[in-house]
């Protein structure tokens, strides 16, 4: 029997810094949202949430932004409050795109593993 080794890397949780929840919390504080509102809204989507669908190529960035905005509005309504006037998923994503950096040493390690037949 042969032994197989696998290394699995998740995009947002491992290869990007700083961690996404930290940036989401900073945005929540900046616009006056409840702590962990955004993270909880994402998690309510379950294993097929919009971020997972986008990672799989099932949504464009434009679709993802639009659907996440709608999910946030629905979550706020269900929790009995209105989103702050300055709330904007588009602005959040612009902030994320400038703040998130690839953890290059980890990406290099993953590429080396893949190039040596471990994928």
ABEGO torsion letter per residue (X at the ends): XBBBBBBBBBAAAAABOBBAAAAAAAAAAAAGBBBGAAAAAAAAAEAABAAAAAAAGABBAAAAAAAAAAAAAAAAAAAGBBBBAABBAAAAAAAAAAABBBBAAAAAAAAAAAAAGBX
